[in-house]
């Protein structure tokens, strides 16, 4: 006797023997894609449409132009004065040196004595201050630091990159004075005083320049360029030495005995 046929519902759910547990319970047809794969593509298309739209490109371009216009050249607000002015007197001829020596460097003894008194007083005051600081340094660490800083300032004040050129001027002008034999004395004397630095300034007394004139404005009697011109300062210093000590040999002898001249 033939088996009865299965109903339509039975045939759609797994055959004559009931539903097949291996088949997913999915109401969509076998060729439809799941919703989860369709949504990202829709979102990506929306992002691309936004990024490639004319409005977006226009906004980005305006922002870039505005950013470029806000750039400021800060260098235009900075005054670069890092390079020191060149020393006056470069290429000075022998005649120029003679003119300086004969026109402005001679000094009467009274004026020289007045400068010497000021230099002696400043030296003694400086020595008293150093002694006081040294004594205080034994008890106070802060005073030791202050003493070290002052000594370092004095060392830096004598450092001079153009000392060689200044010494060449000094040697020539010293010979023109007739003091060639005293050149070693003058060289050593001003090595101690300023290191042949035309901008050397004593932080305690204010003495200035290669010969350490005190006050520094005394150098103006030898030339208006006294602040930067080594020949002008040398001319003044040789005039001071002549009026006070006769020559650099005797000036150096005095310095060795007193530590100032």
C-alpha positions as CSV (number, residue, x, y, z in Angstrom):
1,X,0.0,0.0,0.0
2,X,1.7,3.4,-1.0
3,X,2.7,5.9,1.6
4,X,0.6,9.0,1.9
5,X,2.1,12.2,0.3
6,X,3.5,14.8,2.6
7,X,1.7,18.2,2.8
8,X,3.1,21.3,1.2
9,X,4.1,22.7,4.6
10,X,6.1,19.5,5.3
11,X,7.8,19.7,1.9
12,X,9.0,23.3,2.4
13,X,10.5,22.6,5.8
14,X,12.9,19.7,5.2
15,X,11.2,17.0,3.3
16,X,9.0,14.1,4.1
17,X,10.5,13.4,7.4
18,X,10.1,16.9,9.0
19,X,12.3,20.0,9.2
20,X,16.1,19.7,8.6
21,X,17.9,21.0,11.6
22,X,21.0,21.9,9.4
23,X,19.0,24.5,7.4
24,X,18.9,28.0,9.0
25,X,15.6,29.5,9.9
26,X,15.9,32.5,7.5
27,X,12.8,34.1,6.0
28,X,14.9,35.6,3.1
29,X,15.5,33.8,0.0
30,X,18.8,31.9,-0.7
31,X,20.2,34.7,-2.9
32,X,19.5,37.7,-0.7
33,X,22.5,39.4,1.1
34,X,22.2,39.9,4.9
35,X,21.3,43.4,6.1
36,X,24.6,43.7,8.0
37,X,26.7,43.8,4.8
38,X,24.5,46.3,3.0
39,X,24.6,49.0,5.7
40,X,28.4,49.7,5.7
41,X,28.4,50.2,2.0
42,X,25.6,52.7,2.3
43,X,27.5,54.6,5.1
44,X,30.8,54.7,3.1
45,X,29.0,56.1,0.0
46,X,27.6,58.9,2.2
47,X,31.1,59.8,3.6
48,X,32.5,59.9,0.0
49,X,29.7,62.0,-1.2
50,X,30.4,64.5,1.7
51,X,34.2,64.6,1.2
52,X,33.9,65.1,-2.6
53,X,31.2,67.6,-2.6
54,X,32.0,71.2,-3.9
55,X,30.9,72.7,-0.6
56,X,33.4,70.7,1.5
57,X,36.3,71.4,-1.0
58,X,35.5,75.1,-0.9
59,X,35.5,75.2,2.9
60,X,38.9,73.4,3.1
61,X,40.4,75.7,0.6
62,X,39.2,78.8,2.4
63,X,40.6,77.5,5.7
64,X,44.1,76.8,4.1
65,X,44.2,80.4,2.7
66,X,43.2,81.9,6.0
67,X,45.9,79.9,7.8
68,X,48.5,81.1,5.4
69,X,47.5,84.7,5.8
70,X,48.1,84.5,9.6
71,X,51.8,83.6,9.3
72,X,53.9,86.5,10.6
73,X,57.6,87.0,10.0
74,X,58.9,87.3,13.5
75,X,62.3,88.2,12.3
76,X,61.0,91.6,11.2
77,X,60.3,92.5,14.8
78,X,63.8,91.5,16.1
79,X,66.7,93.9,15.9
80,X,69.7,91.7,15.4
81,X,72.4,93.6,17.1
82,X,74.4,90.5,18.2
83,X,77.5,91.5,16.3
84,X,79.6,94.1,18.1
85,X,80.7,97.2,16.2
86,X,84.0,97.0,14.5
87,X,86.8,98.8,16.4
88,X,87.8,102.1,15.0
89,X,91.4,102.7,13.8
90,X,91.7,99.8,11.4
91,X,94.4,100.3,8.9
92,X,95.9,103.3,10.8
93,X,99.0,104.7,9.1
94,X,102.2,105.8,10.8
95,X,101.4,109.4,10.0
96,X,98.0,109.0,11.7
97,X,99.6,107.5,14.7
98,X,102.1,110.4,14.9
99,X,99.3,112.8,14.6
100,X,97.5,111.2,17.6
101,X,100.7,111.2,19.6
102,X,101.6,114.8,19.0
103,X,98.1,116.4,19.1
104,X,96.3,114.8,21.9
105,X,98.5,112.4,24.0
106,X,100.7,114.9,25.8
107,X,99.5,115.6,29.4
108,X,100.8,117.9,32.1
109,X,102.0,116.4,35.3
110,X,99.2,117.9,37.4
111,X,96.6,116.1,35.3
112,X,98.5,112.9,35.4
113,X,98.9,113.1,39.2
114,X,95.2,113.6,39.5
115,X,94.5,110.4,37.5
116,X,97.1,108.5,39.5
117,X,95.5,109.6,42.8
118,X,92.1,108.3,41.6
119,X,93.6,105.0,40.4
120,X,95.4,104.5,43.7
121,X,92.2,105.2,45.7
122,X,90.1,102.9,43.5
123,X,92.8,100.1,43.8
124,X,92.9,100.4,47.6
125,X,89.1,100.4,47.8
126,X,88.9,97.4,45.6
127,X,91.5,95.5,47.7
128,X,89.6,96.3,50.9
129,X,86.4,95.0,49.3
130,X,88.1,91.8,48.2
131,X,89.6,91.3,51.6
132,X,86.2,91.8,53.2
133,X,84.7,89.3,50.9
134,X,87.4,86.8,51.4
135,X,87.0,86.9,55.2
136,X,83.2,86.7,54.9
137,X,83.6,83.7,52.5
138,X,85.1,81.7,55.3
139,X,81.8,81.8,57.1
140,X,79.2,82.4,54.4
141,X,78.7,80.2,51.4
142,X,76.8,83.0,49.6
143,X,79.7,85.4,50.1
144,X,82.0,82.8,48.5
145,X,79.8,82.6,45.5
146,X,79.8,86.4,45.2
147,X,83.5,86.5,45.4
148,X,83.9,83.9,42.6
149,X,81.4,85.7,40.4
150,X,83.3,89.0,40.8
151,X,86.6,87.4,39.9
152,X,85.0,85.8,36.9
153,X,83.7,89.1,35.7
154,X,87.1,90.6,36.0
155,X,88.5,87.7,33.9
156,X,85.9,88.1,31.2
157,X,86.5,91.8,31.1
158,X,90.0,91.2,30.1
159,X,89.2,88.6,27.4
160,X,89.7,90.2,24.0
161,X,89.6,88.5,20.5
162,X,91.4,91.5,18.9
163,X,94.3,91.8,21.4
164,X,96.9,90.9,18.8
165,X,96.0,93.8,16.6
166,X,95.9,96.2,19.6
167,X,99.3,95.0,20.7
168,X,100.7,95.7,17.2
169,X,99.4,99.2,17.5
170,X,100.9,99.6,20.9
171,X,104.3,98.3,19.9
172,X,104.5,100.7,16.9
173,X,103.2,103.7,18.8
174,X,105.6,102.9,21.7
175,X,108.5,102.9,19.2
176,X,107.4,106.2,17.8
177,X,107.7,107.6,21.3
178,X,111.3,106.5,21.4
179,X,110.6,103.8,24.0
180,X,111.4,100.7,22.0
181,X,113.5,99.2,24.8
182,X,110.5,99.5,27.1
183,X,108.1,97.5,25.0
184,X,108.3,94.3,27.2
185,X,107.4,96.5,30.2
186,X,104.4,98.1,28.4
187,X,103.2,94.8,27.0
188,X,103.2,93.2,30.5
189,X,101.8,96.3,32.2
190,X,98.7,96.4,30.0
191,X,98.3,92.7,29.9
192,X,97.7,93.0,33.7
193,X,95.5,96.0,33.4
194,X,93.1,95.1,30.6
195,X,94.5,92.2,28.5
196,X,94.8,94.8,25.7
197,X,91.0,94.9,25.4
198,X,89.7,98.3,24.2
199,X,86.3,97.6,25.8
200,X,87.7,96.3,29.2
201,X,85.8,97.9,32.1
202,X,86.7,97.3,35.8
203,X,83.4,96.3,37.5
204,X,84.5,97.9,40.8
205,X,86.1,101.2,39.8
206,X,84.8,101.8,36.3
207,X,88.3,102.2,34.9
208,X,88.0,101.7,31.1
209,X,90.0,100.7,28.0
210,X,93.5,99.3,27.4
211,X,95.3,101.7,29.8
212,X,92.4,101.6,32.3
213,X,91.7,105.3,32.5
214,X,89.8,106.4,35.5
215,X,87.2,107.6,34.9
216,X,86.9,106.2,31.4
217,X,85.8,109.6,30.1
218,X,89.3,110.9,30.5
219,X,90.1,109.1,27.3
220,X,88.0,111.6,25.4
221,X,90.9,114.1,25.5
222,X,92.7,111.8,23.0
223,X,89.7,111.5,20.6
224,X,86.0,111.3,20.2
225,X,86.2,107.6,19.4
226,X,87.8,106.8,22.7
227,X,85.2,104.1,23.6
228,X,86.2,101.7,20.7
229,X,89.4,103.0,19.2
230,X,92.5,101.2,20.5
231,X,95.0,103.7,18.9
232,X,93.2,106.5,20.7
233,X,93.3,104.7,24.0
234,X,97.0,103.8,23.5
235,X,97.9,107.4,22.7
236,X,96.2,108.6,25.9
237,X,97.9,105.8,27.9
238,X,101.4,106.6,26.6
239,X,100.7,110.3,27.4
240,X,99.7,109.4,31.0
241,X,102.8,107.2,31.4
242,X,105.1,110.0,30.2
243,X,103.7,112.6,32.5
244,X,103.6,110.3,35.5
245,X,106.5,107.8,35.2
246,X,108.6,109.2,32.3
247,X,108.5,105.8,30.4
248,X,106.8,102.4,30.4
249,X,109.9,100.8,32.1
250,X,109.4,102.9,35.2
251,X,105.7,102.5,35.1
252,X,106.0,98.8,35.2
253,X,108.5,99.1,38.1
254,X,105.9,101.0,40.0
255,X,103.1,98.5,39.2
256,X,105.2,95.6,40.5
257,X,105.6,97.4,43.8
258,X,102.0,98.6,44.2
259,X,99.8,96.5,41.8
260,X,98.5,99.7,40.1
261,X,100.0,102.5,38.2
